[in-house]
């Protein structure tokens, strides 16, 4: 039983006894020759006015006020609670204040992640999928960093699959194999002019597949010798986000393992063999919005290999490949981008897409491509541009939290020696300010790495964590960065659970902090007294320093 429940039980008992004492007749209840009496409150808490000591003398004893006795009991119980919680609270808050991998939070609000954590817990309860969309530059290519975060969150909160994928995969993923052929062309908003569309309907992946005829898209879990990403397979929910204009016909096939009878055993029982069976899914559910059509399959079996057959003339903004419920992490890598493209995307289409996939956390990992050209002269302009991107995403999805990840340490050669880019420090400072001013959390990847000169050290590690360009992570380095991110996020989730488990609101947390401060002050005072006593003893015995 928790201390709170014990306290409530004691208070309930005293309340019941108090009511009985007030209601009971002063002269008792007479039943025949018997009289039943009940003591008054003053008698319950009253102590004898005198007592006899060992010498036979009477000693006066002051009476105890009943209300004061209850108050003292409640205060003692509260102090025991505070003592039990103060060490845990100090452990969390020390990390949040000084930990190298901590998040910087607007207003130092340690409850900033609560809404996101609640969404993850609800996904398990309600059998829905929460999407985390991880935007970034070339550091994310091949599903690096994102794949580690995905695997960690899916292990904790449930979920399967690689999440939201483009219709045409341009750069291969280390976790998922995707191919396509047919009459579909890819346009991107963050690339060369010739690769951009003549419109702004790019959707949540900042790219669009334009279908003019027939095409096939294949998606399969990439087999790994070490099976590094066990949750990236096992899909059962497939969504296609398509344009409202034009026409589209869809067919989905998938493979799954079945026990197929292949004969009879010697004892007469049926002999089975595990086989891979190809199925054609039923027609998808269909939802039509103002700018978007959403097609959804809920498969009766899990699969790690699907083929999507498309025909018609329309735009495909993404294919979401998920499990039955849990969390999905979508990897959106934009080589060469500084993330200054969100204000260019059709806002209504973006909003409907976020809603269709239930996006509750948007991660914006940018800044590295700003660093080489960043100076004090371009600082204000860059700040306004990044602010505009953040506000565009906030307008499209006010129900989601946005987390900004700043650039890692970057170095270039000056006179044959690797040194930090001159513009790195002011870029990080600017991005942190913009994030916090707009209500975003900020994760300082430069600080997480170890600060000044850290990429030079990462490149020299064996095996190396950074490429020899002293800008990008190796796969191992990216995975390590993803692990550091998840470890930090788990600290905030543990703190969320700690507060929820013990029903600790802001008022209680303040009281616990006051208790801890007083406890520390008392301990410091005791140390001073002990030190003075030791000095006095040393002086008396003729000792000294």
N, C-alpha and C positions, 0 to 999 in steps of 0.2 A: 504494500500500500504506500502511495506517495505521501510526502509530508503535507501536501495540500489537503489530501483526503483525510489524513489523520486529524488535522486541525479542524476541518469541517465537521467531522464526527464528534470531536470533543465539544465544539461550540453548540452543535445540535443537542447533545446530552444536557449541557448546562441550561440551554434555553428551555428544554422540556421540564427539567427540575425546577427552574425559576417560575414557570407558569403554574406548576403544581403547588409551589410554596405560596404564591400569591392567591390562588383560588381556594386553597384549603381553609376550612373554618378555623378560627383562632382557638376555639375550645375543643376542636376535634370533632370526629363523627362518632355518635353513640349508637352502639348495637347491643341492646340488652344491657348487661352489666359491664360490657367491654367498650372502651373508648379508644378509637384509632386517632393517633396524632401524627402530624407531619411538621418537621422543623421549618421555621421561617428562614429566609436567606441570611438574615443577620446571625441566626444561630448556627447555620451551616459553616459560615466563614469566621465566626467569632471565636477567638481563643480565650482561654481563661485570663481574667484580669491579673491574677497572681499565680506564682508557682513557688514551690519550695526548693531551695538549693541544697547542696550536700551537707551544709551546716545546720539545716533546719530553719533557715530564714526564708521569709516570703519575699519573692522578687516580683515587682510589677511588670507585666507584659502588655505592650500596646496592642490594641485590637487592629485587625486587618480589614480594610474596606473590601467588600465583595467585588466591586467593580475594578478596584485596583489589582486584586488577585487575578481576575480574568485578563486584564490588560497585560500584566506581567507574563502570564502564561502565553498569550498570543505573541508578545514581543520575543520571548525565548524561542518559540517555534519558528518565527520569522528569521531570527538570527541563525538558527540551524540550517534553514533553507538557503540563506544567503551564503553561508560558509560552504555549503555543498556546491553551489552554482558559481561562486566567485572565481575559483581556479579555472574552470572550463571557460568562463567568459573572458578571463585574462588571456588564456591560450589563443582563443579566436581573435580577440581584438589586437593582441600583439602582432599577429600575422597580418591583419588588415591594415595595420599602421606601418609596419616595418618590413614585411615579407617582400623579397625581391620579385616574386611572381604574382604579387597582389594586383587587383584591379583598382584603378582610380575611379571613384564613384561620385556623381554629382551631389554636392552638399554632404559628402562623406556618408551618404545614406546606405547603411549596411543591409537594408531591406530591398535594395534595387532589383535584385534577381527574383524576389518572391513571386511576382506574377508569372514569370517564365517557369519557375519550379512547380507552381500550382498547375500550369498547363500540362507539364510533363506527367504529373501524377494523375491528372484527369484523363489523359490519353490512355493510361492503363485501365482506369475505372470504366471509361466510356467506349473502349475499343475503337479509338480514333488514332490518327497519326498526326503528330506535330512536326512541322518542317522547320529546320534551321537552315537558312540560306547563307552560304559562306562565299561572299564576293571577295575577289582579290586580284593581284597581278600575277606575274609569272612564277612567284613563289608557290602558287597553288597548282601549277600545271602537273598533269598526270595524277590528279587527285591526291597530291601530297598535302600534308597537314590535315586536310579535311577528312581523309580516310581514317586517320588515327582518332580524331574527335568523334567521328561517326561510330566507330567500333566501340569506343568507350561508353558513349551515351546509350547505344543500343543494348549493351551488356547490362547497364544500370536500369534502363527504363523500358526495355523491350523494343522490338522493331527489326526490320530486315530490309535489304535492298539498298541500292546506291542512291536512291532519291530521284530528284528531277534531272533529266538528261536532255540535251539538245536533240533535235531530229537528225542533224548531221554532226557527228563527232569529228572534230578537226584534229585534236591532239589526243593520242591514246591515253587511257586511264590504266593505272597499275592494278586497279581492283576489278574493273568491269571491261569486258570486250564488247565493242559495239561496231557494227558495220551497216552500210546501206548501199543500195543501188537503185537505179531508176531515175525518174524525172523529178528530182528534188534538188533545189539549189540553196546554198547557205548564204545568208547575209548577216553581217555583224555591225554593231554600232561603234565598236572601239578599234577598228582596224583601218587599213588604207581606204581611200575614197572609193576606189573601184569595187571594194567588197561591201560597201554600204548600200542599203535599200533606198528607194526613192520616197519612202514614207517613214513614219516614226513608230510603227507597230512592231516593236521588238519583243515585248513580253518580259517575263521575270529573269530570263537568262541573257538579256541584252543581245539576242540574236534570233533569227527566224528562218525556218525552212519553208521555201516556197514550192508547193506541189503543183505541177502542171502535167498530169497524166497518171502514171502508176509508179509506185516505189515500194521497196521492202526494207524494213529496219530490223536488224537482229541484235538482241541484247543478251549477254551471257556472262555469268560470273567467271572471272579470269582465275583459272586454277593456279595455285601457288604451292610449291613444294612444302613450304612451312605453314600453309593455310593461315596466312597472316590476318585475313579478313573473313572469319567464319560467318558473320552476320550479313555480308554483302550479297549473299544468295538468299534463297528461300522466299521469293516474292509471292504475293497472293493478291495484291491490289495494284492494278495498272490504270493510269489515267492519261488521256491525251488532251492537251490544251490546244484547241484549233481556232481559227478565225471565224468570225460570224459570217463574213462574206464568202460566196462561192459554195461549192458542194464537196462532200467527202463521204466515201464509203470505207468502212474499216472491217478487217477480219484479224483475229488474234489466234495464233496457235502456240502451244507450249508443250514442254516435255516434263514428265515426272516418272518416278520409279514405282513399279507395281510388281506384285507377286503373281506370276503367270504360271498356270499349271502346265507341266511339260511331260507328264507321264505318271506312272505308278511306282511306288517304292516296293521293296521286297515284302514288306509286311502288309501290303494292300492299301496303304494310305496314299493320298495324292502327293505327287512330287512337284514342288514349286521351285521357280528360279526367278531371281530379281531381274527385271527387264526395264529398259527405258521405253516409255510409251508416249506417243505423240497424240495430243488432243487438240480439238478445235473448240475454242471457248464460245459460249452463247453470246448473243448480241449484247453490247454494252448498255448500261444505263446512260441516259442522255439528259444534260442540263443546258439550257440556253440562257445566256446573260446578254447584256447590252452590246458588248464587244467580243464575247467569248462563247465558244461551245466547249463543253466538258464531257468527254466520254469516259465511263468508268466500268472496269471489269472487277468483280469480286470472284476470284477463282476458287473452285471447291478443293483444289490441291495446291500445295506449294511447288514452286518451280524455280530453277536457276537458269532457264533457257527459254526465251520467247522470240517469236517472229511476228512482226506487225505488218500487215499488208494494207496499203493505202491506195486509193484511186480517187481522182477528182481534181478540182482546182481550188486551192485554198492555202492558208498559212498555218504552219505548225509551230507553236511557241515552246513546246516542251512535252516530254513523255515522263511521267512520274512512275517510278518502279519501286514499290514499297511492300512491307509486310502487312499483316492483318491489323496491327495497331502498334503504337509506341512512338518512336522518334525517327525522323529521317534527316540526314545532313546532305545538302545539295552543294556540290563543288562547282563554282563559277569562276574559272580562271580567265583573266584578260591580259594577255602579254602586252607590255608597253603602256598599260592604262594607269592613270592616276585616280580612277573612279569618278571622273568629271563628266559622266554620261547620263546620269539618272534623270536629270531635268529634261533631257531630250526624248525620253521614252513616253509614249502615250500614257498619261497618268491614269485614265479610267481603265484601260486594258491592264496596266500594271496592278491596280487595286483589285480588279476581279481575279487576276491570276494568283495574287497572294492569298485571297480568300478561298479560292478553289483548292489550294494545297494546304490551307491552314498554317500559314507561316507565322510563327510566334517569336522568332529571334532572327534578326538580320545582322550578320557580321560583315563589316566593311574593313578589309585589310589592305590599306593603301599607304602611299607616301614614298616608297622607294624610288619611283620614277620622277618624283618631284625634287629629290635631293640634289642631283647633279646641277640643276639650274637655279636652285633656291638661293636668293640673296635677300638682304634687308629691303631692297627696292621692290622685289616681287612678293614680299611677304603678305601685305594687305590684300593684294589681288587674289592670291592663293587662298587666303582665309575666307574671303567672300565666296569664292568658287566652291570650296569644300562645304561651306555652310549651306549653299544652294542645293547641293546634292543630298545632304542629310535631310533637309526640309522637304525635298521632293519625295524621298522614301517615307518620311513621317506622314505626309499627306496621303500617300497611297496605302499606308498600313498603320493607322494609329493604334491598332490593337497589338502591335508587335513591339518588342524592345529592340534597341539598336546598340550594338557593341562595336567600337572602333579599335582596330589593332594597328598600332603604328609600325614604322619600318624597323628592320633589324639593323645591327651595326653594319656599316658598309665602308670599304676601304679602297683606295686607288694608289697607284705608284707615283710618288714624287721624288725625282732624282734617284730612282732605283730602290726606293724604300716605301713599304706599304704604310699609308697613313689614312686617318679618318677623312671622309668627305667633308669639306668645310661647311656645307649647308645642312648637314645631318642634325646638329643640335637645334638650330632654329626651326627646322621642319617638325621635329618631335614636339617642341614646345608649342608651336602653333596648332598642331593637330590635337594635342591634349586640351588646350584651351577651347578650341571649337567644339570638341566632343562634350566636354563638361558644361559649357555654356548652353548647349542645346539638349541637355538631359541624357546624354549617352554615357555609357561606361567606357573606360579607356584601358587598354592593356598595352603596356610599354614593352615591346619585344626587344628593344635595345637594352633596357634595364634587365630583362629576364635573361638575356644572353650573358650578362656580366658587365655591360657598360663599355666604356672606352677601350678600343683595341680587341674586343672579344671575338670578332669574326676572324682576325688574324690567328687567334688561338684555336678557334674551331677548325680552321683549315689545316692546322698542324697536328690535330689530334689523330690518333691511329685506332680504328679507321677514321678518316676525316669526316667532320660534320658540315663543312662548308667547301664549295667548289673553289678552284684556284682563281676564279674571277673576283673572289672576296666580296661577293654580293649575294649569291644564291646558296641555299642549303643543298646538301646532298640528300638523297632519299632518307638516309639514316638520320641526318640532322633535322630534316623536316618532321620525321616521326618523333624524334626527341622533343622538338618544339611543341608538337601536338600533345605529347604526354605531359609536358609542363603546364600547358593550358588547361588540360583536364584535371590535373592535380589541384590547381588553383581553384577551378570551378567547383570541385568537390568540397573544398574547404567552406565555400559559401553555402553549398547545399547542406553540409553537415550543420552549419550554424543555423540555417533555416529549420532543419529538423529539431535541433536542440531547443530553439525558441518555441516551436510548435508543440513539442512533446511536453514541455513544462509550462506551457501557457504563459510565456514571458512577454508581456507587452512593453511599450516604451517606458511606462511608469515604473514597472518592476525592475527593468534593466537599469534605470537611473538609481534606484534604491540599492541595487546590488553593487553598482560602481561606487556609491558613497560608502557602503560597508567595506569594500575592498580598500578604498583610499584611507579610511579611518584605521583599518587593520594594519595597513602599511605604516601609517604615521605612528601608531602605538608601538609597532615593532622597531621603528627607527628611534623612537624615544627611549625604549628599553635598551637598545644597543648603546646609545650615548651614555645612559646611566651606568651600564656595565663597564663601559670604557673608562668613565671617570673614576669608578670604584677601583678598577685595576690600577689606574695611575696613582690613586691615593695610597693603595697598598704598597705599590712599588716605592713611593716616596718614604713611607713609614719604615720600610725594611732597608732603606738606603740604596735601592736599585735605581736605575735610570737608563735613559737611552744612550 
